[in-house]
Amino acid sequence: MTVYVDDWRQRATVGPVDGVWSHMVGDDEEELHALAERLGLRRAWYQRHRRHRALDHYDVTEPLREEAIALGAVPVTWRQMGKLIGARRRLDAEPGAGTQKSA
């Protein structure tokens, strides 16, 4: 499984933090939460998206983005992130997605 961080780098002030922000997503939610915890992120900061679970993510500042990469997250462009999320959404839309076959 993999955790990804994009290079969105949107300038914003979130609470007391003024910086540039990117997105961090994972193939596996628990792996994503584990890396977020190592970065000092609170689980409450995890953003569940109302439209689709493929859009669930953490926002990270540039120093945390760099630390995530040092800890094994895969850096991707924001365009690559969009393609990754799009592929996940299409996969979930396929007939039988999420069902297991009997042996």
Secondary structure, 3 states (H helix, E strand, C coil): CCEEECCCCEEEEECCEEEEEEEEEECCHHHHHHHHHHCCCCHHHCECCCCCHHHCEEEEEHHHHHHHHHCCCEECCHHHHHHHHHHHHHHHHCCCCCCCCCC
